Amino acid sequence: MITGVQNADRPKLIQRGVLEGLGKDVASFGVAQWPSRKDEDVACVNGAVPGLFDAAVQLYDGHGGKHAARHCLKTLVPKIEDLFFTQKAHKRFVADRAALAKETGKDGFHPSFDQCVVNAFHVLDEEIKKHDESGTTAAVVFLKKGVDNPGDVYVKCAWVGDSRVVLTRDFDWQRTMDISEDHKPSSQSEVSRIRRHYDKLHGDDSFKTRDEVLATPEASVRGGAGARESNGSHSGSSKGNSR
C-alpha cells in the first residue's frame, strides 16, 4: 500500500509486518508513503478486533489540514468496536468472541457489521467538524479468515471519496480488480444523491448540474463557450459505502 504525492526519488517504508490474525504464513504487508510537504496523508495496518475482523487496512488522503485524516486513523477502528458491542443484542459477544466469529452472513462478516462501519464514519465526520475544517478521503479494507475453511479470507471494503482500493491476486497484474468506486460529483450516483438532498432543502427541481446550468439561455447569453469554464455548480461527497 502506497500513499502520498510523489515528490521524492522513492517512497519511505513506514510499516511492515505479518497479519497474524489470518493464520500462520498467510499474509504479510508493507505500508509505504511518498514524502509530502503538507504531510496530510496517513495509512496503517491494524490488528484484529476478535470476532469482528482479523485485520484492517486504512488509508486517508487528507486535504485542508492534517486533523481529519489523523483523527480517522486513530479512532475509526475503536469507534466501530464501540458501536457494535454497545448494542444490546451484541453485549453477549463481549465475553464470547468465538461465538461472534461464527455468526456471519454470506459475506463472512456479522450481519450488523456494515451498518456499524457506516455509522462510525458519520460519527467521525461530526467530531471532525466540531474542531477543524480539514477533510479526508477514506479507503478501509477489513480482512477476516473463514470459519468453516480457515484457508479462506473474506475481504470487505469501505470508502469515502476517490481514494481507490485495488486487489491483485498472486502479484499478477492480469488478475487485478477495483473493489471500490470513486465518489466524484460527476458520477451519476453522486448527482442523484446530491440532487435529493438539495431539493429536500430548497424545493423540488431547485438543484442544477453544471451541464444543466450551461444549457439554459441565461448561460449562453452570459458568455457562451468562454463562460463554460467558470460557471456551474460545485458539490462534494460525504457519503460512506461498505460492501
ABEGO torsion letter per residue (X at the ends): XBBEBBABABBBBABBEBBAAAEBGABBBBBBBBBBAAGABBBBBBBBBBGABABBBBBBBBBGEAAAAAAAAAAAAAAAAAAAAABAAAAAAAABAAAAAABBBAAGBBAAAAAAAAAAAAAAAAAAAAABABBBBBBBBBBBBBAABAABBBBBBBBBEABBBBBBBGGBAAABBBABBBBBAABAAAAAAAAAAAAAAAEBGABBBAAAAAABAAAAAAGEAAAAAABEBBBBBABBBBX
